[in-house]
């Protein structure tokens, strides 16, 4: 009785290694941009819920600048925010593009937008 060999061929192993390497490269390059986006969203929501920032648009911008300094993000400044008052609530929104260089002259462009609405 002959048993058929089972296993992974060298070409199959190399193919999967390349696929995993590309996915890992993309993940390592994109992760900092996504983390920064979530920091910005958290700062915007905190500013919108801050009672001291609800007094004026200038105070809301100052509160955002303080949070941006502490969290150390630079993609969005207080001048990039769209701040409006809806009744007694403060509505803060933003949008920006982030270009992530991948390899040589190849880049990935990600469009982020968010607001203080839940």
KAQUI-V117121 format. One line per field, one symbol per residue. phi: phi as a letter, one per 30 degrees, with the letter a starting at -180 (. if undefined). A space follows every 50 residues. Layout:
phi=???
This chain:
phi=.ccddblcddddddddddddddddddddddedddddedddddddddddcd dddddaddddddddeddddddhbbdbcddddccbccicccccbaaacbcc dcbhccbcccccbaaddd
